[in-house]
Amino acid sequence: MDQRVILLERLALAERRVAEGTRQINHQYRLIAELERDGHDTTDAINRVIEFLETQELRLHDRDLLRVELEEFQD
C-alpha cells in the first residue's frame, strides 16, 4: 500500500481519537458540574477528567506528529 495512503489512514484514526477524547472530556466536565450542583463529592470525577486530559495530550501529540510526517512526505 502507498505510504501516503497509510499516513492518511493513521491520521484519520488519530483525528477520530482526538474527537472522541474531546467528547469524553466535555461529558466529564458536565458530570462534575451536576455532581457539584447536587452536593456530591467530585473527587473521583475530577481525577478521571485529569486522566482524560493527560490521555488527550498524548493523542494530540500523536496526531501532530502524523501531520508533520505527512507534510514531510508530500514535500
Backbone as a printed PyTorch tensor [residue, N CA C, xyz], in Angstrom:
tensor([[[  0.8530,  -1.1800,   0.0000],
         [  0.0000,   0.0000,   0.0000],
         [  0.8950,   1.2380,   0.0000]],

        [[  0.4420,   2.2770,  -0.6430],
         [  1.1540,   3.5460,  -0.7420],
         [  1.3650,   4.1500,   0.6510]],

        [[  2.6010,   4.5730,   0.9290],
         [  2.9280,   5.1450,   2.2370],
         [  2.0540,   6.3500,   2.5650]],

        [[  1.7480,   7.1710,   1.5690],
         [  0.8940,   8.3430,   1.7900],
         [ -0.5020,   7.9260,   2.2370]],

        [[ -1.0390,   6.8860,   1.6330],
         [ -2.3680,   6.3920,   1.9890],
         [ -2.3600,   5.8790,   3.4320]],

        [[ -1.3070,   5.1730,   3.7910],
         [ -1.1880,   4.6660,   5.1600],
         [ -1.1520,   5.8290,   6.1500]],

        [[ -0.3660,   6.8550,   5.8420],
         [ -0.2980,   8.0220,   6.7200],
         [ -1.6510,   8.7050,   6.8360]],

        [[ -2.3590,   8.8260,   5.7240],
         [ -3.6840,   9.4520,   5.7530],
         [ -4.6600,   8.6410,   6.6080]],

        [[ -4.5940,   7.3230,   6.5110],
         [ -5.4680,   6.4760,   7.3240],
         [ -5.1190,   6.5990,   8.8080]],

        [[ -3.8430,   6.6090,   9.1150],
         [ -3.4220,   6.7600,  10.5090],
         [ -3.8250,   8.1310,  11.0600]],

        [[ -3.7070,   9.1580,  10.2190],
         [ -4.1100,  10.4990,  10.6320],
         [ -5.6160,  10.5590,  10.8690]],

        [[ -6.3830,   9.9410,  10.0040],
         [ -7.8430,   9.9290,  10.1780],
         [ -8.2130,   9.2410,  11.4920]],

        [[ -7.5430,   8.1350,  11.8140],
         [ -7.7960,   7.4450,  13.0740],
         [ -7.4120,   8.3310,  14.2540]],

        [[ -6.2860,   8.9960,  14.1570],
         [ -5.8440,   9.8980,  15.2260],
         [ -6.8430,  11.0350,  15.4240]],

        [[ -7.3600,  11.5790,  14.3350],
         [ -8.3500,  12.6580,  14.4290],
         [ -9.6220,  12.1670,  15.1100]],

        [[-10.0440,  10.9350,  14.7920],
         [-11.2380,  10.3730,  15.4420],
         [-10.9980,  10.1920,  16.9380]],

        [[ -9.7970,   9.7560,  17.2960],
         [ -9.4780,   9.5680,  18.7100],
         [ -9.4480,  10.8970,  19.4570]],

        [[ -8.9320,  11.9350,  18.8220],
         [ -8.9280,  13.2620,  19.4370],
         [-10.3640,  13.7430,  19.6300]],

        [[-11.1950,  13.5520,  18.6240],
         [-12.5940,  13.9770,  18.7240],
         [-13.3110,  13.2140,  19.8400]],

        [[-13.0850,  11.9120,  19.9360],
         [-13.7050,  11.1190,  20.9920],
         [-13.2020,  11.5710,  22.3590]],

        [[-11.9270,  11.8570,  22.4590],
         [-11.3770,  12.3610,  23.7120],
         [-12.0130,  13.6680,  24.1230]],

        [[-12.2340,  14.5400,  23.1720],
         [-12.8870,  15.8250,  23.4530],
         [-14.2980,  15.5970,  23.9700]],

        [[-15.0070,  14.6580,  23.3600],
         [-16.3690,  14.3390,  23.8280],
         [-16.3380,  13.7990,  25.2620]],

        [[-15.3870,  12.9100,  25.5430],
         [-15.2770,  12.3540,  26.8950],
         [-14.9890,  13.4490,  27.9190]],

        [[-14.0760,  14.3330,  27.5810],
         [-13.7010,  15.4120,  28.4940],
         [-14.8960,  16.3270,  28.7480]],

        [[-15.5790,  16.7150,  27.6990],
         [-16.7460,  17.5860,  27.8560],
         [-17.8300,  16.9230,  28.6950]],

        [[-18.0490,  15.6410,  28.4580],
         [-19.0410,  14.9050,  29.2460],
         [-18.6370,  14.8880,  30.7210]],

        [[-17.3570,  14.6510,  30.9690],
         [-16.8940,  14.5790,  32.3540],
         [-17.0540,  15.9230,  33.0480]],

        [[-16.7670,  17.0200,  32.3390],
         [-16.9690,  18.3500,  32.9340],
         [-18.4460,  18.5870,  33.2660]],

        [[-19.3370,  18.1400,  32.3810],
         [-20.7740,  18.2740,  32.6660],
         [-21.1570,  17.4450,  33.8880]],

        [[-20.5920,  16.2430,  33.9890],
         [-20.8630,  15.3870,  35.1370],
         [-20.3780,  16.0430,  36.4330]],

        [[-19.2020,  16.6160,  36.3960],
         [-18.6720,  17.2970,  37.5840],
         [-19.6000,  18.4360,  37.9960]],

        [[-20.0530,  19.2040,  37.0210],
         [-20.9660,  20.3160,  37.3240],
         [-22.2530,  19.8020,  37.9670]],

        [[-22.7950,  18.7050,  37.4390],
         [-24.0160,  18.1330,  38.0120],
         [-23.7760,  17.6500,  39.4340]],

        [[-22.6620,  16.9640,  39.6420],
         [-22.3450,  16.4710,  40.9840],
         [-22.2010,  17.6250,  41.9690]],

        [[-21.5000,  18.6630,  41.5420],
         [-21.3350,  19.8360,  42.4150],
         [-22.6800,  20.4770,  42.7200]],

        [[-23.4930,  20.6280,  41.6930],
         [-24.8130,  21.2440,  41.8610],
         [-25.6580,  20.4750,  42.8630]],

        [[-25.5420,  19.1440,  42.8120],
         [-26.3550,  18.3020,  43.6890],
         [-25.6840,  18.0170,  45.0330]],

        [[-24.5290,  18.6260,  45.2730],
         [-23.8620,  18.4920,  46.5610],
         [-23.0990,  17.1980,  46.7720]],

        [[-22.7260,  16.5260,  45.6860],
         [-21.9970,  15.2590,  45.7990],
         [-20.4880,  15.4790,  45.7560]],

        [[-19.7590,  14.4960,  46.2350],
         [-18.3000,  14.5090,  46.1810],
         [-17.8490,  14.3870,  44.7200]],

        [[-16.9480,  15.2470,  44.3130],
         [-16.4910,  15.2560,  42.9230],
         [-15.0610,  14.7360,  42.7660]],

        [[-14.4860,  14.2330,  43.8400],
         [-13.0830,  13.8150,  43.8100],
         [-12.8000,  12.8100,  42.6970]],

        [[-13.5720,  11.7470,  42.6370],
         [-13.3430,  10.7220,  41.6150],
         [-13.5560,  11.2720,  40.2040]],

        [[-14.5750,  12.0690,  40.0360],
         [-14.8690,  12.6400,  38.7220],
         [-13.7570,  13.5870,  38.2800]],

        [[-13.2160,  14.3480,  39.2160],
         [-12.1160,  15.2620,  38.8890],
         [-10.8610,  14.4640,  38.5470]],

        [[-10.5840,  13.4240,  39.3120],
         [ -9.4270,  12.5810,  38.9930],
         [ -9.5590,  11.9500,  37.6200]],

        [[-10.7630,  11.5560,  37.2700],
         [-10.9850,  10.9570,  35.9530],
         [-10.7730,  11.9730,  34.8420]],

        [[-11.2520,  13.2030,  35.0150],
         [-11.0560,  14.1980,  33.9520],
         [ -9.5760,  14.5330,  33.8140]],

        [[ -8.8450,  14.4910,  34.9030],
         [ -7.4000,  14.7050,  34.8120],
         [ -6.7600,  13.6060,  33.9600]],

        [[ -7.1770,  12.3670,  34.1820],
         [ -6.6770,  11.2580,  33.3650],
         [ -7.0550,  11.4530,  31.8970]],

        [[ -8.2910,  11.8670,  31.6600],
         [ -8.7290,  12.1150,  30.2850],
         [ -7.8790,  13.1980,  29.6310]],

        [[ -7.5870,  14.2560,  30.3660],
         [ -6.7800,  15.3520,  29.8260],
         [ -5.3640,  14.8970,  29.5070]],

        [[ -4.7970,  14.0710,  30.3680],
         [ -3.4500,  13.5460,  30.1080],
         [ -3.4430,  12.6590,  28.8640]],

        [[ -4.4510,  11.8220,  28.7440],
         [ -4.5600,  10.9660,  27.5680],
         [ -4.7640,  11.8020,  26.3090]],

        [[ -5.5590,  12.8490,  26.4290],
         [ -5.8110,  13.7080,  25.2810],
         [ -4.5240,  14.3790,  24.8070]],

        [[ -3.6640,  14.7700,  25.7340],
         [ -2.3750,  15.3590,  25.3570],
         [ -1.5680,  14.3840,  24.5090]],

        [[ -1.5820,  13.1160,  24.8890],
         [ -0.8750,  12.1040,  24.1080],
         [ -1.4970,  11.9330,  22.7310]],

        [[ -2.8090,  11.9300,  22.6840],
         [ -3.4960,  11.8140,  21.3880],
         [ -3.1560,  12.9870,  20.4750]],

        [[ -3.1680,  14.1780,  21.0450],
         [ -2.8530,  15.3690,  20.2570],
         [ -1.4120,  15.3300,  19.7580]],

        [[ -0.5220,  14.8920,  20.6120],
         [  0.8860,  14.7820,  20.2260],
         [  1.0500,  13.7960,  19.0670]],

        [[  0.4230,  12.6270,  19.1850],
         [  0.4960,  11.6270,  18.1190],
         [ -0.0800,  12.1740,  16.8160]],

        [[ -1.2250,  12.8440,  16.9130],
         [ -1.8390,  13.4220,  15.7190],
         [ -0.9300,  14.4510,  15.0740]],

        [[ -0.3310,  15.2950,  15.8910],
         [  0.5460,  16.3400,  15.3600],
         [  1.7870,  15.7420,  14.6990]],

        [[  2.3230,  14.6800,  15.2750],
         [  3.4650,  14.0020,  14.6470],
         [  3.0900,  13.4300,  13.2850]],

        [[  1.9090,  12.8560,  13.2020],
         [  1.4450,  12.3280,  11.9180],
         [  1.2690,  13.4370,  10.8910]],

        [[  0.7750,  14.5740,  11.3160],
         [  0.6210,  15.7090,  10.3960],
         [  1.9770,  16.1460,   9.8520]],

        [[  2.9600,  16.2220,  10.7320],
         [  4.3090,  16.6180,  10.3000],
         [  4.8700,  15.5760,   9.3470]],

        [[  4.7050,  14.3180,   9.6930],
         [  5.2070,  13.2440,   8.8370],
         [  4.5580,  13.2960,   7.4550]],

        [[  3.2850,  13.5590,   7.4130],
         [  2.5810,  13.6490,   6.1360],
         [  3.0780,  14.8530,   5.3380]],

        [[  3.2780,  15.9770,   5.9850],
         [  3.8130,  17.1580,   5.2940],
         [  5.1750,  16.8660,   4.7120]],

        [[  6.0370,  16.2310,   5.4880],
         [  7.3880,  15.8960,   5.0200],
         [  7.3190,  14.9180,   3.8560]],

        [[  6.3960,  13.9930,   3.9110],
         [  6.2320,  13.0090,   2.8590],
         [  5.7990,  13.6740,   1.5530]],

        [[  4.9790,  14.7030,   1.6540],
         [  4.4470,  15.3720,   0.4570],
         [  5.4670,  16.3010,  -0.1860]],

        [[  6.4690,  16.7090,   0.5730],
         [  7.4790,  17.6330,   0.0220],
         [  8.3630,  16.9630,  -1.0000]]])
